[in-house]
């Protein structure tokens, strides 16, 4: 039976909305795709109300349909913590709130995502988790705005959609996020997190340094294509990283089986659009 899913991704410099339909046989058709030049900063301060109105208008035609929301924070605050093995989702959320109270000065001003590391269980029935904190605003306001029009199936950073995307890839998958505020490397294998590290940066040279450092110091990904995206991802950055690390750097990949319905697929291959499509597919498959 055919099912539809809406998704929106809020990027650093642009935002994307997509609607996809599933045929139930592992194939997906993008029936609507729109990219707006509205990044995270557009949803802060005096611009917030106007930008929020613009992005909410994109989904008005499908009011009431389920939506998944992915947002890309300008800064991450990662924490490694140990939770009981196989703890239920609700218990993990409680553990994350406890960790936030110790780790952050104002925990109420942050959101978080979390996941266990692959093969991290230890003898005393604990497993290592990544708890990824980020500032709640403007994403909390965006979530509230969308939730008044759509059931929200997911609301979070790209971490969880990236892990889900790796399920369909045979080898380890590396995601390199190159933004003007941070460089982050995520390595996943069959849906499980193997590595995560994030470096705040102030300029392009810093981003180049940390990107090269991460790729050179992680031999587990040297045989894998590096899926890179973000504001600083361009031809010059690709050439530099490939020259300095011998890694193969490619644009973000779409999930298998994604087709485009009577439209120019290039519109849907921007970093924000790919994040939206991945998020939509994850929501349909979970």
N, C-alpha and C positions, 0 to 999 in steps of 0.2 A: 504494500500500500504506500502511495506517495505521501511524504511528509515534508513540511516546510519549516525553515528555521531562519530567524533574523539574527544578525550579529553586528555589533559596532565596535570598532577599535579606535581608541583615542591615542594618537601618537605624539611625538615631540613637536612636530611641525605640521602635521596633517591628521585628519580623521577619515575613517572609511566606514561605510555601511554596506552590507550585503544581505541578500536573501537567497537562500539556496533550497533546492528541492531534492529530496532523496527518492530514488526509485525502489529502494529496498533491496537492491542487488549489489550494493557497494559502489554505486556511481552517484554523482551529485551534479546538478546543473545550477549554475549561478544565473538566476533570473533577474536580479537587480544588483547593481554595483554603482556606488557613488563615492567619490573622494572629494573632501572639502579642505581648503587650506586653513584649517582650524586646529592648532596644536594645543597642548596642555595649557599654555599661558593664556590662550584665548578664553578659557573658562574660569579665569581668576579676575578679581577686581571689578572695575567698571564694565569690562567687556562681557562679563559672565552671562548676564541675562539675555543679551542679544545673541551670543554664540549658542547658548543652551536652546533658545527658541529655534535657531537654524538647524541644529542637529536633531532635535526632537521632531521637526517637521519631516525629516527624511523617512520616518517610519509611520507617519500618520495614516497612510493608505492601508497599512496592515495592523492598525490598532487592535490589541487583544491577542495577537500572535506572540508566541514565546520568543524571548530575545536573550542573547548571551552578550555580555559586555566585557571587553578587554581594554585595559588602560596601561599606558607605559609611563611609569613615574620618572621624574628627572633624577631621583636619587633612591638608592636601595640601602637598607640597613640590615645586612644578613646576620643571623645568629645560628650557631650550631647547638643543638640541645638533644638530650637523650630521653625518649619516651618509652613506656612499656611496649614491648613487641605486640603487633597486631591490635593496638588499642583502637576502639571504635572512633569514628569521625568526631562525635560529640565530645568524647574525652580528650582527644587531641586539641580541639578548640579550647577546652578549659586549660590544658597545659600551656598552650600558646599565650593565653591571657595572663597566666601566672608568670611566664617568662617575660612578657612585655612589661609587667609591673616592676620587675627587677632591672630590665635592660634599658628602658626608656624613661625620660623625665616626665613626659605627659603622654602616657600610653593611650589615652582616649583620643588623641589626635592622629593616630596611626591605624592603618589597615594591615593585613598580613595574608600571605599564602604560606603553605607548608607542605612538605613531602618528605618521605623517608628516603635515605640513600640506599642504593642497591647493595644487597649483601652486608648490611650494617649491623645485623643482630649480634649481640655479644652474650657471654655466658650467663649473665644475671638477667636475661630476658629483657634487655633494653635494646633499642635501635636508634641509630643516629638520624636526626631530622634536620633539614634546613628550614628555618623559620625566616621568611623574607618580609621584613617590615618596610613600609613606605608611608609617606604622608597621606592622610585620608582625603584631604581636599586637593583638587576640586572633584575627585572621583566619587566621594560620598554624595555630593549634590547631584552629580550626573546619574548615579544609581537610583536615587530617589525620584528624579525626573522621569527616567525610563520606567521605573516600577509602577508609576501611576498610570501607565499606558499599556504595559506588557508584563506578563509573568517573567521574572528574571531567573533563568536556569543556571547562569554563571555570572559572577562579577569578580574580576581579579586581574592580576598581572599576566604577561605572556608565559610565565613559567609553566603552569599546568597545561595550557594548550600545546606548548612545545614538547612536553613529555608525552602527551597523547599522540602528537604527530610522529614521534620516533617509533611508535608501535609498528608502523607499516614499513619501516626502513630496516633492512637486513643488518647493516653494520652500525657501529656507534655513530651517533649524530651530534655534531658540534654546532652550537648557535652562538655567533659572535655579535653582540649588540654594541654598535659604535655610535654613541651619542655625544653631543658637545658637553655633556655633564658627567658622563661615566662610560667605562668600557666594562662589559660583563661577558663572561664565557660560561656557557652551560653545556655540559656533555651528558647525553642521555643514551640509553640502550634499552630498546624494547619497552619503553614506557617508564623506565626507572632512572632516577637521577644518579649519575656517577661522579659528577664534579660541578661545582659552581664557585665562581669568584668574581668579585666586582671591585673596580677601582674608580674613585671619583677623579675627574680631570677638569682642568680649567682652560685648556687650549688643545689644538690639534696635535701639536708635537707630543704632549703628554699622552694623548690617546694612541698615537702611533707607537710610542714606547711600550705602553702596557699591553697593547694588542700583540705586538711582536713577542714580548716577554711571555704572555699566556700561551701563545701557539708554540713557542720554542720549548717551553718547560713542561709540556703535556704530551709525552710520546704516545699516549693512548689514542690520540686523534690524528697522528701523522699520516695514517693511511686513509683518512676519511676526508670528504669534501667539507669545507667549513662554510656553513650557511650564514652569511653576514648581512646585516641590515642596519638601518639607522641614519641619522642626519649626516654623519661623516663617512658613510659608505659610498664611495665613488670609484671611478677608474684609477685615479692616482693612488688611493688607499689600497685597492686590490693589487696593483702592480707592486707596490712597496711590500705588502705582506707576503706575497708569493715569492718575491726576490729574497727577502730576509729569512723566511721560514721554510721555504720549499713546500708549503701547504697549498692545496688547491682551494681557492676562495671563490664561492659562487653566491648569487643572489638567493634570497629566501625561497624555499621550495614549497609548492602547493601539495596538498594531500593527493594521494592516488585517486584516480577516477573522477576528478573535477573537470567539468566541461563548462563552456560558456554558451548561453542561449542567444544567438543572433546579435552578438556584440563584439566589440574589439577587446579581446582578452588582455591586451597590454594595460588597459585602464585598471584591471584587477590584479596587477602584478607589482604595485607599489608596496613598500614595506607595511604600511598600515592596512592595505587591502588584503595582503596575504595573512596578516594576523587575524583579521576579521573572518576570513574564510576558514582558517584553521580552527578558530573558536567556534564557528557555526558547526563544522563537521564534528568537533568534539562533543558539542551539546547534543547533536543527533545520535551519536554513537554511545553515549553514556546512559 
